[in-house]
């Protein structure tokens, strides 16, 4: 169980990654997707980005998340917009998808919540030759104290916090030949909360998690940032 992920699901937060939807859209001013591309949004949450990709690029989008409530809310979003986005409950570390299926994969602050090396190898497997993986992930600065790192791991239920260079090494080990860092503002900024799809009943314990998350965001300033990599096979 991961209470932070439950928080995102019950509150239906559209963009929980650093920079939120505005960061994603600014990235796609530099990164192009073709109408004929098959796109995978891994850890799609409530489907905000998958919706944007389907409408903006008219491409075929598959959205995957492991949380049933996220999937339910994503399906509701796509039905309301009449978008032909395929939504699947799945595990990023072991996808029930044939090898070399997708031209483009997007991961927005998702891989950190999995065993990163296994997940990136799996994403490389389902990516076509010359395909691209865009990932937005938290990244540790050299200055992060051990005690703070352990606090972050506990709160978010993550296994490790990698530096930008460690992320690059993991991508290289998985077989990505070209890794381009997309420059954005480097500090970890709060996500936009201008879109929520609240559940009718929300466990009270999740309000405490929200408060702790807000405190942690302030606490780690200068110690944890984020990176954006565009990796090609």
N, C-alpha and C positions, 0 to 999 in steps of 0.2 A: 504494500500500500504506500502511495506517495501523496501526502496531504496537500502538497503544493500543486500537484497536477489536478487533484480533486478540486482545489480552490478555483483553478482556471476553468474547469469543466462546469462546476455549479454556477459560477458567476458568468460563464459564457464570454470570457474576455477574448476579443477578436485577435489582438496582436500582443502577445506577452513578451516577445523578444525585444532586446534593446533597440530603441529608435522607432519601434512600432511600424505601422503601415506606411508612414511617410518615408522611413528609411528604405523599406522594400521598394516602394515606387521610384525613389531616386536611383536605386541600383538598376532597376529595369529601364531607366533612361540610357544606361550604358550597356546593358546586357540584352541582347535581342533574342526573341523566340519566334520561330516561324509558324505559320498557320498549320503546316503539315506535321509539326513535331508532336510526339507523344511525351507528355510531361507528367512527372510524379511529384506530388507534394507530400513529403514524408512527415508525419506528425502534424497533420493538417489542422488540428484543433476544431474550432467551429466553422472553418472553411472560408475565412475572410480572404486569404491570399489566393486560394484556389479559385474563388469567385472572380477575383481581380484578373487572374491570368486568363481564365476562360473568356471573359468579356473583352479584355484589352487586346489579346493576341489571337482570339478565335481558334485556339489550339485545343487538342484533346487532352483533358486533364483527368488523372486518377489521384484521388486523395485518400490517404491512409492514416489511421490513428488507432492506438491500442485501447483508448478509453471509450466505452460504449456510449456514455453521455455526450462526449464530443462528437462522435459519429452521428448520433441522433440529431443533434443541433445542426451539424453540417448538412445532413440530408434535408432537413427542413429549410435551410437557407437556399439550397440549390433548387428545391421544388418551388419555392416562392418566386425565384428568379427565372424558373423554367430553363435551367442550365443543365446540359447533358454531362455533368461531372460524375464519374464513377466513384463511389465511396465504399471503402473496405475497412473492416476491423483487421488489423494486422500488427505483427511484431517486426520492428525495423531490423532487428538482429537476425531474423529468419523469415524472409518474405516468401510467400507462396506465389511467386511470379517467375516466369521463364527468364533465363539469361538473355541479355542483350535485347531488352524490350523497349527501353525509353531513350529518347534523344536528350532529355534534360531532366535533372532531379533538383528539387529545392528542399533545403532543410533549414528552418529558422529556429535556432536555439532548441534543437531536438536531440542531436547526437550526444550532447553532454549528459543527458538523462538515461543513456544506454551504455553498454560496453562499447566505447567508441571504436576501437580497432575492429571488432567484429562487425559493427554496423557499417562502417565505411567500406570494408571488404564486400559486404553484401550489396551495398549500393553500387559499387564498381561492377559487381557481377550482373546486375539487372540493367546496367547502362550499356548502350550500344557503343561500338567502336567510334571514336571521335566524339562521343557524347560528353556532356558537361554536367558537373555537380556544383551547385552554388550553395555554400553553407555560411550561415551567420551563427557564430558561437561565442560564448564567453571565453575570455583568455586571461590567464593569470599574468600579472606583472612580476618581475623578479623580486619585488619588495614585499610580496604577500607573506605575512607571518604564518607560521604553521598553525597556531591556534585559530586564526581567522579562517584559514583554509578548511579546517575541520568543522567550524561552525557552518560555513557555506555548504559543505558536503552534507551535513546533518539536515539542515533546513530544506534543501532542495532534493535530497535523496540521490545525490550523484556520486559516482565512483572516484572521480578525479577532476582536477581543474588544470587544463593544459595551457602552456604558453603558446604563443603564435608559432614559434619554431617547432614545438612538439606537434601541433596540429599539422604543420607542413610535412613533418616526418611520417606521421600516420598516413597521410594521403599518398606520399611517395611509396610507402610500403605496400599500399593497396593497389598500386599499379598506375597511378595517375602520373602522366608524363609531363604535363604543363600545369603549373599552379600559379595563378595570378592573384595578388592581393589587391582588392578594390579599396581604395582609400576613402574612408569616411571619418567622421569625428570619432576619436579614439576612446573617449571616456564612456563608461557604462552609464547610460541615461535611463530614466524611468520610461516604461512603455506608455504608449497612449492608452487611455481608458475611455475613449470617446465612443466605444461600441461594446455593449454587454448584452448578453441574452440570458437573463437571470432565470434560474430554476424556481419553481413555486416554493419549494422547501429547501433551505440551505442549512446544513449542520452548523451550530453555533461555534464549534471548534475552528471552523475555517476562517472566521473573523479574526481569531487570534493569530492564525497563520498569516493572514493579510497584514496585520500590524507588524508582525515579526519580519515579513518580507520588506515592508517599507523602511523599517529601521535598518535592515541589512543593506539595502541599496545605498543608504547614506554612509553606512559604516565602511563599506568596501571601496568607496571612491578613492581612486589613486592606486588601488591594489588589484582590482579586476576591471578589465575593459572588455572589448570584444573585437573579433576579427571577421572580415568578410573575404572568403577565398572563392575564386572560380577555378575549378580544377577540371582538366580535360584528359581523357584516356588517350 
